[in-house]
Amino acid sequence: TTIFFLVSNFGCWIGSTSYPQTFNGLLACYVAGIPFLKGTLLGDFFYSGVLFGAFALAQKKFPVLQLK
C-alpha cells in the first residue's frame, strides 16, 4: 500500500498540470491522496483477513494443507 501510494501519487504529480512541478506541488499531491490511502489500507486489512481466514478453514477441512 505504501509503495503504491508513493508511486501513484508521484506519477500523478509528474504528469499533471494540476500541481506545480515543485517540491511543494509534490507535497500537495501526496496530501490530496491521503483520503484514498485510508480506504486502501482498510481494504488490505479486510482482504488479508478473508484470505488467511479462508486458508485456516481449508487447513481444518483438508489436513494435507497443514504445515509439518
N, C-alpha and C positions, 0 to 999 in steps of 0.2 A: 504494500500500500504506500509506504513512504517513497520508495523509488518511483512508483507510478506517479505519485503526486508531484514529485520534484521534476521528473522528465516531462510530463504532460503540460505542466504549467510553464516550464521553460520554453517548450515548443510553442505554446500559445503566445508567450511574450515575444519570442524571436520572430515569429511570422505574422505579427499583428500590428495594425496601426492604432489599435485601441489604447495601447500603453506606450509611453515614450521609451525609446531604446537606451535607457539609463538604468543605473542600479536602483534608483527609486521606483522606476517603472516596473522593474522585475519584482521588487518587494510588493508593490501594489497588486501585481498579478497573483503572487502567492497568497496574499491576504484575501483577495477575491475568491480564491479557490478553497478556503478553509471550510465553508459550509458543506462543500461536496466531500471533503475529507472525512467528516463525521459519518456520513452515510456509507462511505466505502469501508471504514473501519467496522461499523456495526454489521455490515454485510459479511465481512471477513469472519467476524466472531460467530455470527449465526450459522453460516455455511460450514465453518470448521466444526462447530458442534454437531451439525447434521451429519457430516461425513464421518467424523470419528465415532459418533454415536451409532451410526449405521454399521460401521465396521465392528464395533464392540458387540452389537446384536448378532452380526453374522458369525463372529467368533464363537458365540454361545451355541448357535444353531449348527455350525459346521466346525467341529473340533480340529479339522485339518488346518484351519487358519490360525490356530493358536501358536504363539511363539514358543520355542522349546529352549 
